[in-house]
Amino acid sequence: MPSFHEQLREIDKSLNERYSGRLRNFGDDPRTLGWDTQANQRVRFALACREIDVSDAAVLDVGCGLADFRSYLNDSGNHCGRYIGVDINPDLLQQCRTKFPDDTFRCGNLLVDELPDVRADFAVMFGVLNFRFAEINNLEFAKSMIAAAFDRVDNALVFDMLTTVRDEDYPEEDFVYYYNPSEILEFAFSLTPHVTLRHDYPSIPQREMMLCLRKHADV
């Protein structure tokens, strides 16, 4: 039976084929990464920036895609000191480097690659945990990714997830994974006592939650 790392490598290969194909079809567009609209995407970014002050800080974007969060930071005046984007797809990263030549981009997976220079004050993960896998346990994958990203920061990690507290009028989708908020909160507390869970914002387009895990108390 393949090891967890070997399974992740195969999954990464499949995902790379998927997103490279979408990049060829859609170009530098939210649809390449499966986002519905840029407006909804930026709602997530704005919520994250309410939790963390990135001014003059180093920011790690895990699963950075097309570095849309970097674009948002620039457009909204949230000027970070350093931006580090990590993604498994080299084609997406080439687009990022073209747009933001002064930033740092690394190709790899936090769970299987060392990436020794990937560390920051804050980290964000948008949409990284949404995809439903057939090969591995989604909950265990999510916990591993959250722990790995939290280990790379000195201050805080912010990430979003789809929630099992769903909107009745939005159809359930079989290619995404819905997480139980209580279960995720319990896991977050195993990493740090300084946890915020937001479940009160409008559906974009379906209901999500956002967590902020801090290394230290927010004062």
Helices and strands as residue ranges (DSSP letters): H 4-26, G 30-33, H 38-51, E 58-62, H 68-76, E 82-87, H 90-99, E 104-107, E 120-125, H 138-150, E 153-162, H 181-191, E 194-198, E 208-214
